[in-house]
């Protein structure tokens, strides 16, 4: 499977979130990655 950075759902290959609003424990990092994934 895709590698996702620990504590995040959006940082790495693809994402592990079930929906757009879901974030991992590292929320600030995850929001940055999510924005990058959806630009």
DOTI-623207 format. One record per residue (C-alpha): residue number from 1; chain; x, y, z. Coordinates in nm, 3 decimals, always signed. Last residue first. Layout:
# residues N
VEXDO  seq  mol        x        y        z
VEXDO  NUM    A        X        Y        Z
...
***
This chain:
# residues 39
VEXDO  seq  mol        x        y        z
VEXDO   39    A   -0.436   +2.209   -0.566
VEXDO   38    A   -0.595   +1.918   -0.378
VEXDO   37    A   -0.288   +1.719   -0.269
VEXDO   36    A   -0.106   +2.039   -0.166
VEXDO   35    A   -0.399   +2.152   +0.048
VEXDO   34    A   -0.407   +1.807   +0.210
VEXDO   33    A   -0.033   +1.819   +0.276
VEXDO   32    A   -0.062   +2.156   +0.450
VEXDO   31    A   -0.368   +2.041   +0.647
VEXDO   30    A   -0.178   +1.728   +0.756
VEXDO   29    A   +0.119   +1.924   +0.885
VEXDO   28    A   -0.106   +2.145   +1.096
VEXDO   27    A   -0.318   +1.849   +1.208
VEXDO   26    A   -0.043   +1.614   +1.326
VEXDO   25    A   -0.298   +1.379   +1.489
VEXDO   24    A   -0.448   +1.294   +1.150
VEXDO   23    A   -0.713   +1.488   +0.962
VEXDO   22    A   -1.061   +1.405   +0.829
VEXDO   21    A   -1.249   +1.687   +0.654
VEXDO   20    A   -1.185   +1.556   +0.301
VEXDO   19    A   -1.327   +1.207   +0.366
VEXDO   18    A   -1.208   +0.855   +0.450
VEXDO   17    A   -0.853   +0.978   +0.498
VEXDO   16    A   -0.557   +0.752   +0.421
VEXDO   15    A   -0.407   +0.962   +0.142
VEXDO   14    A   -0.217   +0.916   -0.183
VEXDO   13    A   +0.158   +0.870   -0.155
VEXDO   12    A   +0.270   +1.069   +0.147
VEXDO   11    A   +0.125   +1.332   +0.376
VEXDO   10    A   -0.258   +1.322   +0.371
VEXDO    9    A   -0.362   +1.106   +0.668
VEXDO    8    A   -0.103   +1.225   +0.917
VEXDO    7    A   +0.039   +1.113   +1.249
VEXDO    6    A   +0.295   +0.887   +1.084
VEXDO    5    A   +0.367   +0.982   +0.719
VEXDO    4    A   +0.163   +0.778   +0.471
VEXDO    3    A   +0.322   +0.509   +0.255
VEXDO    2    A   +0.088   +0.366   -0.007
VEXDO    1    A   +0.000   +0.000   +0.000
***
